[in-house]
Amino acid sequence: MKTLFSIVLALIVITARSQVTIQWGQTQMISKTTLTLQVVVNPPMRRGTPIHDSIFTALQALGCDYVRFVPWLPYPRLGVAELKENVWDFSVIDPITLDFLEATKGHSVILNFSTIPAWMYKTAQPVAYPDDPYAVFWDYTQGNVPRDTTYGEIARYYARLYSWYTKGGFTDETGARHGSGHHYAVPYWEVLNEVDFEHGNTAQSYTRLYDAVTGAIKKISPGTKFVAMALADPNRPEWFEYFLDRKHHKDGVPLDMISYHFYATGNAHQVGDVLQYTFWERADGFLNTVKFIESIRKRLSPATKTTIDELGSILDNDNTVPDRDPIPDDYWNLSGALYAYTYLGLAHQGIDVVGESQLVGYPTQYPSVSMINWKTGRPNARYWVLKLLKDNFGPGDTFVNSAGAPDAITLQAVATAKGRRLLLINKRDKLVRLVLPKEFDGGWLHVVDTSTGDEKPAEIPITGAAIELKPFAVAVAGAHFLDTSRKAIAGIPAAFRKKREK
């Protein structure tokens, strides 16, 4: 039973209101940040699953640029095209990859086939892996020394993989031709993933590998750009100091873009009480790390861009206990609010690309990182937060001074090509009331909160009275709004139907 004190406190929270003020003539910065996401290959994405069509329809509806696509180590058959030397097999790799490329047509993508064939490394025994392409196997990336220490063998593998999707096929080491018929545009190639955690890499060894791979792909596609490092732990200044120093690279090697990752962590039992504080503290710590990395980048290679291409949150024991310890519903809103908050901090630092992780997770594959409900295929609150932000904000926006929000609220006023916008993020597990400037009267508040669940953002008219922000709400206010649901999340794109019919 609630005490009288708690009831009075709740009434204070509900009735108290703050007046937001905006100085549209006081520019803070011009944003150059693009909002996007990463797509990690997981078994629910294969054709014929109950949620396949929903996944790719949702991806297409986002319309993002710089979408990162990562077939990686837990599923060797889904990410390694040459599991045995001179034996190439794209039969289970192509369907998911082609559906991804079709869903993102017209937008830039970053491909990252992050797992090197195990036989290219020296190991005590050949690395065995499951025959089932959809069985999880975490021990594929064995060995610390490549059998070709010049990295030429690995580089040729990736050049052929690139050619498969962009040049209609390739010729293998034996001189045999392998035709694919694929001629997709792949403007960016990321050289491996979380290299600080795999194959005993150092900044020195990875730099040599990067030079070899980019050189091989450049020979067949001079216009391709590259993303480097994808560090799991960005608190490694020695990596940035070494890699971004051009004297450590061969002549002509491009340093187009670097990448690194951030996940806030916590326990499912802490969502309403602890994580509402922990997540923001960890996000602020990460933003301080970014500031330090930026000082290195600007000093050594100022023309190099940055993508934070994995940004999100992970609950403890994520891959082992989701059914016994269900993820609370409000976690998805808290995680979405974390992405919105971190996006703002990164935009203020001039980061070029901010990618939410990840489109599809499910039990045994980081379910708490998913943007799709793996049981129903419907986009969850994390997805809708990204769509709300992407539909309203982007490069060229003018961030201006704003004030008047309580500590629970982070806000940012933005002048965009679509009109004036106000981004509001409720970081706390409580209801907050705000009074917006009069210019928003007659406009709309689009909001993702604990009441919207797996539905699109709610549309609430602004009538001059105080607006209410529910726990962990992410909202955008505007006088004239582009409906974020205009690109319907319904139906099956014709491209997917045609692929299945073949």
For each residue, the residues with C-beta under 8 A, 3 or more apart:
1:
2: 6 7 10
3: 6 7
4: 7 8
5: 8 9
6: 2 3 9 10
7: 2 3 4 10 11
8: 4 5 11 12
9: 5 6 12 13
10: 2 6 7 13 14
11: 7 8 14 15
12: 8 9 15 16
13: 9 10 16 430 431 432
14: 10 11 431 433
15: 11 12 433
16: 12 13 406 433
17: 433 434 435 466
18: 404 405 406 409 432 433 434 435
19: 404 434 435
20: 402 403 404 405 411 422 434 435 436 437
21: 402 403 404 437
22: 400 401 402 413 422 437
23: 26 400 401 402
24: 400 413 415 420
25: 400
26: 23 400 401
27: 30 398 399 400
28: 348 399 400 401
29: 347 348 350 398 399
30: 27 396 397 398 399
31: 347 393 394 395 396 397 398 399 414
32: 350 352 395 396
33: 343 346 347 350 351 352 353 354 394 395
34: 64 65 66 352 353 354 394 395
35: 64 343 354 356 386 389 390 393 394
36: 64 65 66 67 68 353 354 355 356 390
37: 62 64 67 68 355 356 357 358 359 371 386
38: 67 68 69 70 309 310 355 356 357 358 359
39: 59 67 68 69 70 100 358 359 360
40: 70 72 357 358 359 360 361 365
41: 45 69 70 71 72 75 78 79 96 97
42: 45 75 360 361 362 365
43: 46 49 75 78 134 365
44: 49 51 52 55 360 362 374
45: 41 42 49 52 55 56 96 99 360
46: 43 49 52 92 95 96 134
47: 52 95 96 99 499 500
48: 52
49: 43 44 45 46 52
50: 377
51: 44 54 55 372 374 376 377
52: 44 45 46 47 48 49 55 56 99 377 496
53: 56 57 377 492 496
54: 51 57 58 372 376 377 378 489
55: 44 45 51 52 58 59 359 360 372 377
56: 45 52 53 59 60 99 100 102 103 493 496
57: 53 54 60 61 103 489 490 491 492 493 496
58: 54 55 61 62 359 371 372 379 383 489
59: 39 55 56 62 67 100 103 104 359
60: 56 57 63 103 104 493
61: 57 58 387 487 488 489
62: 37 58 59 383 386 387 390
63: 60 107 390 487
64: 34 35 36 37 67 104 107 390
65: 34 36 107 108
66: 34 36 108 109 110 188 307 309 353 355
67: 36 37 38 39 59 64 104 107 108 109 110 355
68: 36 37 38 39 109 110 112 190 307 309 355
69: 38 39 41 97 100 109 110 111 112
70: 38 39 40 41 112 113 114 193
71: 41 75 78 79 93 96 97 113 114 115
72: 40 41 75 79 114 115 193
73: 76 79 114 115 138 140 141 198
74: 136 137 138 140 365
75: 41 42 43 71 72 78 79 133 134 135 136 137
76: 73 79 80 83 115 118 129 130 137 140
77: 80 83 89 92 93 129 130 133
78: 41 43 71 75 92 93 96 133 134
79: 41 71 72 73 75 76 93 113 114 115
80: 76 77 83 113 115 116 117 118 140
81: 88 89 90 93 113 161 164
82: 85 86 87 88 89 117 157
83: 76 77 80 87 89 117 129
84: 87 119
85: 82 117 119
86: 82 172 173 174
87: 82 83 84
88: 81 82 172 178
89: 77 81 82 83 92 93
90: 81 93 94 164 180
91: 94
92: 46 77 78 89 95 133
93: 71 77 78 79 81 89 90 96 97
94: 90 91 97 98 180
95: 46 47 92 98 99 499
96: 41 45 46 47 71 78 93 99 100
97: 41 69 71 93 94 100 101 165
98: 94 95 101 102 182 499
99: 45 47 52 56 95 96 102 103 496 499
100: 39 56 59 69 96 97 103 104 109
101: 97 98 104 105 109 165 184
102: 56 98 99 105 493 495 496 499
103: 56 57 59 60 99 100 493 495 496
104: 59 60 64 67 100 101 107 109
105: 101 102 495
106:
107: 63 64 65 67 104
108: 65 66 67 187 188
109: 66 67 68 69 100 101 104 185 186 187 188
110: 66 67 68 69 188 189 190 227 307 309
111: 69 162 165 186 188 189 190
112: 68 69 70 189 190 191 192 193 227 230
113: 70 71 79 80 81 158 161
114: 70 71 72 73 79 190 192 193 194 230
115: 71 72 73 76 79 80 140 141
116: 80 120 121 141 154 157 192 199
117: 80 82 83 85 120 157
118: 76 80 121 123 126 127 129 140 141 142 143
119: 84 85 126 127 147
120: 116 117 146 147 148 153 154 157
121: 116 118 142 143 144 145 146 147 199
122: 143 145 146 147
123: 118 126 127 142 143
124:
125:
126: 118 119 123
127: 118 119 123 139 140 142 143
128:
129: 76 77 83 118 137 140
130: 76 77 133 135 137
131:
132: 135
133: 75 77 78 92 130
134: 43 46 75 78
135: 75 130 132
136: 74 75 364 365
137: 74 75 76 129 130 140
138: 73 74
139: 127 142
140: 73 74 76 80 115 118 127 129 137
141: 73 115 116 118 198 199
142: 118 121 123 127 139
143: 118 121 122 123 127 146 199
144: 121 199 200
145: 121 122 149 200
146: 120 121 122 143 149 151 153 154
147: 119 120 121 122 153
148: 120 151 152 153 154
149: 145 146
150: 212
151: 146 148 154 155 208 209 212 213
152: 148 155 156 212 216
153: 120 146 147 148 156 157
154: 116 120 146 148 151 157 158 209 212 213
155: 151 152 158 159 209 212 213 215 216
156: 152 153 159 160 173 216
157: 82 116 117 120 153 154 160 161
158: 113 154 155 161 162 189 191 213 216 217
159: 155 156 162 163 170 213 216 217 219 220
160: 156 157 163 164 170 171 172 178
161: 81 113 157 158 164 165
162: 111 158 159 165 166 167 186 189 217 220 221 224
163: 159 160 166 167 168 169 170 220
164: 81 90 160 161 167 169 170 178 180 182
165: 97 101 111 161 162 180 182 184 186
166: 162 163 182 183 184 185 186 221
167: 162 163 164 170 183 220 221
168: 163 179 180 181 182 183
169: 163 164 177 178 179 180 181 182
170: 159 160 163 164 167 177 178
171: 160 175 176 177 178
172: 86 88 160 175 176 178
173: 86 156
174: 86
175: 171 172
176: 171 172
177: 169 170 171
178: 88 160 164 169 170 171 172
179: 168 169
180: 90 94 164 165 168 169
181: 168 169
182: 98 164 165 166 168 169
183: 166 167 168
184: 101 165 166
185: 109 166
186: 109 111 162 165 166 189 224
187: 108 109 223 224 225
188: 66 108 109 110 111 224 225 226 227 256 257
189: 110 111 112 158 162 186 217 224 225 226 227
190: 68 110 111 112 114 193 226 227 228 230 259 309
191: 112 158 209 210 213 214 226 227 228
192: 112 114 116 195 198 206 209 230
193: 70 72 112 114 190 198 230
194: 114 197 198 230 231 232 261
195: 192 198 199 201 206 229 230 231
196: 201 229 231 232 233 236 239
197: 194 232 233
198: 73 141 192 193 194 195 201
199: 116 121 141 143 144 195
200: 144 145 205
201: 195 196 198 205 206 209
202: 205 206
203: 206 207 236 238 239 241 242 243
204: 207 208 242 248
205: 200 201 202 208 209
206: 192 195 201 202 203 209 210 229 239 243
207: 203 204 210 211 242 243 248 249
208: 151 204 205 211 212
209: 151 154 155 191 192 201 205 206 212 213
210: 191 206 207 213 214 226 228 243 249 253
211: 207 208 214 215 249 250 253
212: 150 151 152 154 155 208 209 215 216
213: 151 154 155 158 159 191 209 210 216 217
214: 191 210 211 217 218 226 253 254
215: 155 211 212 218 219 250 253
216: 152 155 156 158 159 212 213 219 220
217: 158 159 162 189 213 214 220 221 224 226
218: 214 215 221 222 224 254
219: 159 215 216 222
220: 159 162 163 167 216 217
221: 162 166 167 217 218 224
222: 218 219
223: 187
224: 162 186 187 188 189 217 218 221
225: 187 188 189 254 256 257
226: 188 189 190 191 210 214 217 254 256 257
227: 110 112 188 189 190 191 230 256 257 258 259 307 309
228: 190 191 210 243 255 256 257 258 259
229: 195 196 206 239 243 258 259 260
230: 112 114 190 192 193 194 195 227 259 260 261 309 310
231: 194 195 196 234 236 239 259 260 261
232: 194 196 197 260 261
233: 196 197 236
234: 231 260 261 262 286 289 290 293
235: 289
236: 196 203 231 233 239 240
237: 240 241 292 293 296
238: 203 241 242
239: 196 203 206 229 231 236 242 243
240: 236 237 243 244 258 293 296 297 300
241: 203 237 238 244 245 296 300
242: 203 204 207 238 239 245 248
243: 203 206 207 210 228 229 239 240 248 255 258
244: 240 241 255 258 296 297 300 301 304
245: 241 242 248 300 301
246: 249 255 300 301
247:
248: 204 207 242 243 245
249: 207 210 211 246 253 255
250: 211 215 253
251:
252:
253: 210 211 214 215 249 250
254: 214 218 225 226
255: 228 243 244 246 249 258 301 303 304
256: 188 225 226 227 228 304 305
257: 188 225 226 227 228 304 305 306 307 352 353
258: 227 228 229 240 243 244 255 297 304 305 306 307
259: 190 227 228 229 230 231 306 307 308 309
260: 229 230 231 232 234 293 308
261: 194 230 231 232 234 308 309 310 311 357
262: 234 283 286 308 310 311 312 342
263: 310 311 312 313 314 357 369
264: 275 278 279 282 283 312 313 314 338
265: 282 313 314 315 316
266: 270 271 274 275 278 279 313 315 316
267: 270 274 275 315 316
268: 271 315 316 325 326 327 328 331 368
269: 325
270: 266 267 273 274 275 278
271: 266 268 274 275 276 328 330 331 334
272: 275 276 328 330 429
273: 270 276 429
274: 266 267 270 271 277 278
275: 264 266 267 270 271 272 278 279 331 334
276: 271 272 273 279 280 334 427 428 429 472
277: 274 280 281
278: 264 266 270 274 275 281 282
279: 264 266 275 276 282 283 313 334 335 338
280: 276 277 283 284 338 341 427
281: 277 278 284 285
282: 264 265 278 279 285 286
283: 262 264 279 280 286 287 338 341 342 345
284: 280 281 287 288 345
285: 281 282 288 289
286: 234 262 282 283 289 290 342
287: 283 284 290 291 342 345 346 349
288: 284 285 291 292
289: 234 235 285 286 292 293
290: 234 286 287 293 294 308 345 346 349 351
291: 287 288 294 295 349
292: 237 288 289 295 296
293: 234 237 240 260 289 290 296 297 306
294: 290 291 297 298 306 349 350
295: 291 292 298 299
296: 237 240 241 244 292 293 299 300
297: 240 244 258 293 294 300 301 302 304 306
298: 294 295 302
299: 295 296 302
300: 240 241 244 245 246 296 297
301: 244 245 246 255 297 304
302: 297 298 299
303: 255
304: 244 255 256 257 258 297 301
305: 256 257 258 352 353
306: 257 258 259 293 294 297 351 352 353
307: 66 68 110 227 257 258 259 351 352 353 354 355
308: 259 260 261 262 290 311 346 351 353 354 355
309: 38 66 68 110 190 227 230 259 261 353 355 357
310: 38 230 261 262 263 355 357 358
311: 261 262 263 308 339 342 343 354 355 356 357
312: 262 263 264 335 338 339 356 357 358 369 382
313: 263 264 265 266 279 334 335 338 368 369
314: 263 264 265 318 366 368 369
315: 265 266 267 268 318 327 331 368
316: 265 266 267 268
317: 320 321 325
318: 314 315 321 322 366 367 368 369
319: 322 363 364 365 366 367
320: 317
321: 317 318 324 325
322: 318 319 325 326 327 363 367 368
323: 326 363
324: 321
325: 268 269 317 321 322
326: 268 322 323
327: 268 315 322 331 332 367 368
328: 268 271 272 331
329: 332 333 450 453
330: 271 272 333 334 429 450 471 472
331: 268 271 275 315 327 328 334 335 368
332: 327 329 335 336 380 381 382
333: 329 330 336 337 381 448 449 450 471 472 473 474
334: 271 275 276 279 313 330 331 337 338 472
335: 279 312 313 331 332 338 339 368 381 382
336: 332 333 339 340 381 382 384 385 386 448 472 474
337: 333 334 340 341 385 425 426 427 472 473 474
338: 264 279 280 283 312 313 334 335 341 342
339: 311 312 335 336 342 343 356 382 385 386
340: 336 337 343 344 385 389 423 425 474
341: 280 283 337 338 344 345 410 425 427
342: 262 283 286 287 311 338 339 345 346 354
343: 33 35 311 339 340 346 347 354 389
344: 340 341 347 348 410 412 423 425
345: 283 284 287 290 341 342 348 349
346: 33 287 290 308 342 343 349 351 354
347: 29 31 33 343 344 350 351 354 399
348: 28 29 344 345 399
349: 287 290 291 294 345 346
350: 29 32 33 294 347
351: 33 290 306 307 308 346 347 354
352: 32 33 34 257 305 306 307
353: 33 34 36 66 257 305 306 307 308 309
354: 33 34 35 36 307 308 311 342 343 346 347 351
355: 36 37 38 66 67 68 307 308 309 310 311
356: 35 36 37 38 311 312 339 371 382 386
357: 37 38 40 261 263 309 310 311 312 369
358: 37 38 39 40 310 312 361 366 369 370 371
359: 37 38 39 40 55 58 59 370 371 372 383
360: 39 40 42 44 45 55 370 371 372 374
361: 40 42 358 365 366 367 368 369 370 374
362: 42 44 365 367 370 374
363: 319 322 323 367 374
364: 136 319
365: 40 42 43 74 136 319 361 362
366: 314 318 319 358 361 369 370
367: 318 319 322 327 361 362 363 370 374
368: 268 313 314 315 318 322 327 331 335 361
369: 263 312 313 314 318 357 358 361 366
370: 358 359 360 361 362 366 367 373 374 380 382
371: 37 58 356 358 359 360 379 380 382 383 386
372: 51 54 55 58 359 360 377 378 379 380 383
373: 370 376 377 378 379 380 454
374: 44 51 360 361 362 363 367 370 377
375:
376: 51 54 373 454
377: 50 51 52 53 54 55 372 373 374
378: 54 372 373 454 489
379: 58 371 372 373 383 384 387 454 489
380: 332 370 371 372 373 383 384 453 454
381: 332 333 335 336 384 385 448 452 453 454
382: 312 332 335 336 339 356 370 371 385 386
383: 58 62 359 371 372 379 380 386 387
384: 336 379 380 381 387 388 448 452 455 456 457 484
385: 336 337 339 340 381 382 388 389 448 474
386: 35 37 62 336 339 356 371 382 383 389 390
387: 61 62 379 383 384 390 391 457 484
388: 384 385 391 392 446 448 457 474 476 484
389: 35 340 343 385 386 392 393 423 474 476
390: 35 36 62 63 64 386 387 393 394
391: 387 388 482 484
392: 388 389 414 416 418 421 423 476 478 482 484
393: 31 35 389 390 397 414 416 421 423
394: 31 33 34 35 390 397 416
395: 31 32 33 34
396: 30 31 32 416 417
397: 30 31 393 394 414 415 416 417
398: 27 29 30 31 414 415 416
399: 27 28 29 30 31 347 348 412 413 414
400: 22 23 24 25 26 27 28 413 414 415
401: 22 23 26 28 413
402: 20 21 22 23 405 411 412 413 422
403: 20 21
404: 18 19 20 21 434
405: 18 20 402 408 409 410 411 424 434
406: 16 18 409 432
407:
408: 405 426 427 428 430 432
409: 18 405 406 424 425 426 427 432 434 469
410: 341 344 405 424 425 427
411: 20 402 405 422 423 424 425
412: 344 399 402 422 423
413: 22 24 399 400 401 402 420 421 422 423
414: 31 392 393 397 398 399 400 420 421 422 423
415: 24 397 398 400 420 421
416: 392 393 394 396 397 398 419 420 421
417: 396 397
418: 392 421 478 480 482
419: 416 478 479 480 481
420: 24 413 414 415 416 439 478 479
421: 392 393 413 414 415 416 418 476 477 478
422: 20 22 402 411 412 413 414 436 440 476 477 478
423: 340 344 389 392 393 411 412 413 414 474 475 476
424: 405 409 410 411 434 469 473 474 475 476 477
425: 337 340 341 344 409 410 411 473 474 475
426: 337 408 409 430 432 449 469 470 471 472 473 474 475
427: 276 280 337 341 408 409 410 472
428: 276 408 432 471 472
429: 272 273 276 330 471 472
430: 13 408 426 471
431: 13 14 468 469 470 471
432: 13 18 406 408 409 426 428 468 469
433: 14 15 16 17 18 466 467 468 469
434: 17 18 19 20 404 405 409 424 466 467 469
435: 17 18 19 20 465 466 467
436: 20 422 440 462 467 477
437: 20 21 22 440
438: 441 464
439: 420 479
440: 422 436 437 443 462 477 478 479
441: 438 462 463 464
442: 461 462 463 479
443: 440 461 462 477 478 479 480 481
444: 459 460 461 462 477 478 481
445: 459 460 461 462 467 475 476 477
446: 388 457 458 459 460 475 476 477 478 481 484
447: 452 457 458 460 469 470 473 474 475 476
448: 333 336 381 384 385 388 452 457 458 473 474 475
449: 333 426 452 458 469 470 471 472 473 474 475
450: 329 330 333 453 470 471 472 473
451: 458 470
452: 381 384 447 448 449 455 456 457 458
453: 329 380 381 450
454: 373 376 378 379 380 381
455: 384 452 458
456: 384 452 484 485 489
457: 384 387 388 446 447 448 452 484 485
458: 446 447 448 449 451 452 455
459: 444 445 446 481 483
460: 444 445 446 447 467
461: 442 443 444 445
462: 436 440 441 442 443 444 445 467 477
463: 441 442
464: 438 441
465: 435
466: 17 433 434 435
467: 433 434 435 436 445 460 462 475 477
468: 431 432 433
469: 409 424 426 431 432 433 434 447 449 473 475
470: 426 431 447 449 450 451 473
471: 330 333 426 428 429 430 431 449 450
472: 276 330 333 334 336 337 426 427 428 429 449 450
473: 333 337 424 425 426 447 448 449 450 469 470
474: 333 336 337 340 385 388 389 423 424 425 426 447 448 449
475: 423 424 425 426 445 446 447 448 449 467 469
476: 388 389 392 421 422 423 424 445 446 447
477: 421 422 424 436 440 443 444 445 446 462 467
478: 392 418 419 420 421 422 440 443 444 446 481
479: 419 420 439 440 442 443
480: 418 419 443
481: 419 443 444 446 459 478
482: 391 392 418 486
483: 459 486
484: 384 387 388 391 392 446 456 457
485: 456 457 488 489
486: 482 483
487: 61 63
488: 61 485 491
489: 54 57 58 61 378 379 456 485
490: 57
491: 57 488
492: 53 57 496 497
493: 56 57 60 102 103 496 497
494: 497 498
495: 102 103 105 498 499
496: 52 53 56 57 99 102 103 492 493 499 500
497: 492 493 494 500 501
498: 494 495 501 502
499: 47 95 98 99 102 495 496 502
500: 47 496 497
501: 497 498
502: 498 499
